Amino acid sequence: MLKWQKTLIMEVLHKSHQGEKNMAKITKPVKPAKKTAKATKTTKTVKTTKPAKAVKAKPARTAGRPAGAAAKASGTARPVKSAKTTVKTTRAKSPKVKDENVPKVLSLFDAFTSDRLPRDQGYIVSSFINGNTGYSIYEVISYSGVKAIYPDGTGLTFQSQGKKLHALIEPPSYPHKSIEPYLRDKADQIPLRFKEVSKIIAKNQTTLYWAKKPIESLSSFTIARPVGYNVSFVFYNRPDMYVTLKKFFEQSFTNDAGLPMADARKGAEEITAVVKKAMNFKGVYED
């Protein structure tokens, strides 16, 4: 595993914890207002009513007057209630962190060994990098409803529903650019024609291809154990999963395949958009 890949995993694993600490600083409990001999201070100005002065008795008729007026005429005034101010103290609720015990991304085979693979829903991203030329192939698999996961030779087999999306990075020195991707040498091919892919030609003339739509309805699939520069990661189906996935592509396209950062960012956004639209888990699987 390369240094940037380890850094990515460590960053996403600790990001939630750091965010929770920051939120705790922001949402400190509100201190109740201090009471003084005067009227209690609140956020709004409250006028206190002065005690009514005693009125001297005057010979006056009280018949037909309201009770309050009669009392005033008789020289007795009703006691005036002092203004009461109520200060409500608000307890700051600690922010709820969804899926706080669920990681964002782990090495696929490490997750299997530690029995942490998600069985309901998950995404697997594998990259196959030619360290000499930079020719790179990426596979994104979304799966749901796992029936079984078991080692199979040098790989890991999933019996589940799934979809697969392919991407390809072709360096400017690649000698077989005109050959359809599905007809290339076994190590360089993906099961797509030129009309089935979108592409970006980077400033350094490196070409990024990706499928316009995924391969549908896998009933089972096998992930080979990575060797050399190759990697396989499992991304957990969290609310911020697409942000993590996009960041992975950006860094891999730049560090592994040599795409300029601006082109890597654009390609990562496009591929993540296809994954989000066509490989999500709304209902069973939606087109």
C-alpha positions in Angstrom: 0.0 0.0 0.0 1.4 3.4 -1.0 2.0 6.2 1.4 -0.9 8.4 0.1 -3.3 5.5 0.4 -2.4 4.9 4.1 -2.7 8.7 4.6 -6.2 8.6 3.1 -7.4 5.8 5.3 -6.0 7.4 8.4 -7.6 10.7 7.5 -11.1 9.4 6.9 -11.0 7.2 10.0 -10.1 10.1 12.3 -12.1 12.9 10.6 -15.4 12.0 12.3 -13.7 12.0 15.7 -12.1 15.4 15.1 -15.3 16.8 13.9 -17.1 15.6 17.0 -14.5 17.4 19.2 -14.9 20.6 17.3 -18.6 20.5 17.6 -18.3 20.0 21.4 -16.4 23.3 21.6 -18.9 25.1 19.6 -22.0 23.8 21.4 -21.0 24.6 25.1 -24.0 24.7 27.5 -25.5 28.2 27.9 -24.9 29.6 31.4 -28.0 30.8 33.3 -28.2 34.5 33.9 -27.1 35.7 37.4 -29.7 36.9 39.8 -29.2 40.4 41.3 -31.2 42.5 43.8 -32.7 44.2 40.8 -35.0 42.7 38.2 -33.3 39.7 36.5 -31.6 40.5 33.3 -32.8 38.7 30.2 -32.1 39.0 26.6 -35.2 41.3 26.3 -35.6 44.5 28.3 -38.3 44.1 31.0 -39.8 47.2 32.5 -40.7 46.8 36.2 -43.9 48.3 37.5 -43.5 50.8 40.3 -45.6 50.1 43.4 -48.8 52.1 43.3 -49.0 55.0 45.7 -51.8 55.1 48.3 -54.6 57.4 47.3 -56.3 59.5 49.9 -60.0 58.8 50.4 -62.3 61.2 48.7 -66.0 61.4 49.2 -67.1 60.1 45.9 -69.8 57.9 44.6 -68.7 54.4 43.7 -71.9 53.0 42.5 -71.7 51.8 38.9 -67.9 52.1 38.9 -65.7 49.1 38.3 -64.4 47.2 41.3 -60.9 48.6 40.8 -62.1 52.2 40.6 -64.2 51.7 43.8 -61.2 50.3 45.6 -59.1 53.2 44.5 -61.7 55.7 45.6 -62.0 54.1 49.0 -58.3 54.7 49.6 -57.2 51.1 49.2 -55.3 50.0 46.1 -54.8 46.5 44.9 -51.3 45.2 45.5 -49.3 45.3 42.3 -47.5 42.2 41.4 -43.8 42.6 40.9 -42.7 41.8 37.4 -41.3 38.3 37.2 -38.8 37.4 34.7 -38.1 33.8 33.8 -34.8 32.8 32.3 -34.9 29.5 30.5 -31.5 27.8 30.4 -30.9 25.9 27.2 -28.9 22.7 27.5 -26.7 22.3 24.4 -27.4 18.9 23.0 -24.3 17.0 21.9 -24.4 16.5 18.1 -25.5 13.1 17.0 -22.9 11.4 14.9 -24.5 8.9 12.6 -22.7 5.6 12.1 -20.0 6.7 14.5 -18.8 3.1 14.8 -18.7 2.5 11.1 -15.4 3.2 9.3 -15.4 5.1 6.0 -12.9 2.9 4.1 -10.7 -0.1 4.8 -8.5 -2.4 2.8 -10.8 -5.1 1.5 -8.8 -8.1 2.6 -8.0 -6.6 6.0 -11.7 -6.0 6.5 -12.5 -9.6 5.6 -9.9 -11.0 8.0 -11.2 -8.9 10.9 -14.9 -9.7 10.0 -15.7 -6.1 9.3 -17.0 -6.4 5.7 -20.5 -4.8 5.3 -23.0 -7.5 4.2 -26.0 -5.4 3.5 -24.6 -2.7 1.2 -21.1 -1.6 0.2 -18.7 -0.4 -2.5 -15.5 -2.0 -3.6 -12.9 -0.1 -5.6 -9.9 -1.9 -7.1 -7.1 -0.4 -9.1 -4.6 -2.1 -11.4 -1.6 0.1 -12.0 1.3 -0.6 -14.4 4.1 0.9 -12.5 6.3 1.2 -15.6 3.9 2.9 -18.0 1.1 4.4 -15.8 -1.5 2.5 -17.7 -4.3 2.0 -15.1 -7.6 0.2 -14.8 -10.2 0.9 -12.1 -13.2 -1.2 -11.1 -16.0 0.1 -8.9 -18.5 -2.5 -7.6 -21.6 -1.8 -5.6 -23.2 -4.8 -3.9 -26.2 -5.6 -1.8 -27.8 -8.5 -0.1 -24.8 -10.7 0.4 -25.5 -14.4 0.6 -21.9 -15.6 1.2 -18.3 -14.3 1.1 -15.5 -16.8 1.0 -11.9 -17.1 -0.2 -11.5 -18.5 -3.6 -7.9 -19.3 -4.7 -6.0 -16.0 -4.4 -9.1 -13.9 -4.3 -12.4 -13.2 -2.4 -15.8 -14.3 -3.9 -19.0 -12.5 -3.1 -22.4 -14.1 -3.8 -24.7 -11.1 -4.0 -26.4 -8.6 -6.3 -24.0 -6.1 -7.8 -23.1 -3.6 -10.4 -19.6 -2.9 -11.9 -18.2 0.3 -13.4 -14.9 0.4 -15.3 -12.5 3.3 -15.8 -9.2 3.4 -17.8 -6.3 5.8 -17.8 -4.2 5.6 -21.0 -0.7 7.4 -21.0 0.2 9.4 -24.1 2.9 6.9 -25.0 0.4 3.9 -25.2 1.0 2.3 -28.6 -2.5 0.8 -29.2 -4.8 3.8 -28.7 -6.9 3.1 -31.8 -7.8 -0.4 -30.6 -11.2 -0.8 -28.9 -10.7 -1.3 -25.1 -12.4 -4.7 -25.2 -10.0 -6.0 -27.9 -6.8 -5.0 -26.2 -4.3 -7.3 -24.5 -5.8 -9.1 -21.5 -3.8 -6.9 -19.0 -5.0 -3.7 -20.7 -8.6 -4.4 -21.6 -11.9 -3.5 -20.2 -15.2 -4.9 -21.6 -16.3 -1.7 -23.4 -16.3 -0.1 -26.8 -15.4 3.5 -27.5 -19.0 4.4 -28.0 -19.8 3.1 -24.5 -17.4 5.4 -22.6 -16.9 9.0 -21.8 -13.4 10.5 -21.8 -11.2 13.4 -20.8 -7.9 14.2 -22.5 -5.7 15.9 -19.9 -3.3 18.7 -20.5 -0.4 16.2 -20.6 -2.3 14.2 -23.3 -3.1 11.4 -20.9 -6.6 10.0 -21.6 -9.2 9.0 -18.9 -12.1 6.8 -20.0 -15.0 5.7 -17.9 -18.2 3.7 -18.6 -21.3 5.7 -19.3 -23.3 3.2 -17.2 -22.4 0.2 -15.1 -22.7 -3.5 -16.0 -25.9 -4.7 -14.5 -27.1 -7.5 -12.2 -24.0 -9.4 -11.1 -25.0 -12.6 -9.2 -21.5 -13.2 -8.0 -18.0 -11.7 -8.5 -14.4 -12.3 -7.3 -11.9 -9.7 -6.3 -8.3 -10.8 -6.8 -5.8 -10.1 -4.0 -3.8 -7.0 -4.9 -0.1 -7.3 -5.8 2.4 -4.7 -6.6 0.8 -1.2 -7.0 -2.7 -2.7 -7.1 -5.2 -2.0 -4.3 -8.7 -3.0 -3.3 -10.7 -0.9 -0.8 -14.2 -1.3 0.6 -16.1 1.9 1.1 -18.9 1.8 3.7 -22.3 3.1 2.7 -22.3 6.2 4.9 -23.8 9.7 4.2 -20.4 11.0 3.2 -19.3 8.0 1.1 -19.3 9.8 -2.2 -17.1 12.5 -0.8 -14.6 9.9 0.3 -14.8 8.1 -3.0 -14.2 11.2 -5.0 -11.1 12.0 -2.9 -9.7 8.6 -3.5 -10.0 8.9 -7.3 -8.4 12.4 -7.2 -5.4 11.2 -5.3 -5.0 7.9 -7.3 -5.4 9.6 -10.7 -2.7 12.1 -9.8 -0.2 10.0 -7.7 -0.6 6.7 -9.5 -1.5 7.5 -13.1 0.1 11.0 -13.6 -3.0 13.1 -14.3 -2.7 16.8 -13.6 -4.7 17.7 -10.5 -7.3 19.8 -12.3 -8.0 17.0 -14.8 -8.0 14.4 -12.0 -10.5 16.4 -10.0 -12.8 16.7 -13.0 -12.6 13.0 -13.8 -13.2 12.1 -10.2 -16.3 14.2 -10.1 -17.7 12.7 -13.3 -17.1 9.1 -12.2 -18.5 9.7 -8.7 -21.6 11.2 -10.3 -22.2 8.0 -12.4 -21.7 5.9 -9.3 -24.1 8.0 -7.2 -26.8 8.1 -9.9 -26.6 4.5 -11.3 -25.1 2.4 -8.5 -26.9 3.6 -5.4 -29.1 1.5 -3.1 -32.6 3.2 -3.5 -35.1 0.3 -3.5 -33.3 -2.7 -4.9 -31.2 -1.2 -7.7 -32.4 1.7 -9.9 -31.3 2.7 -13.4 
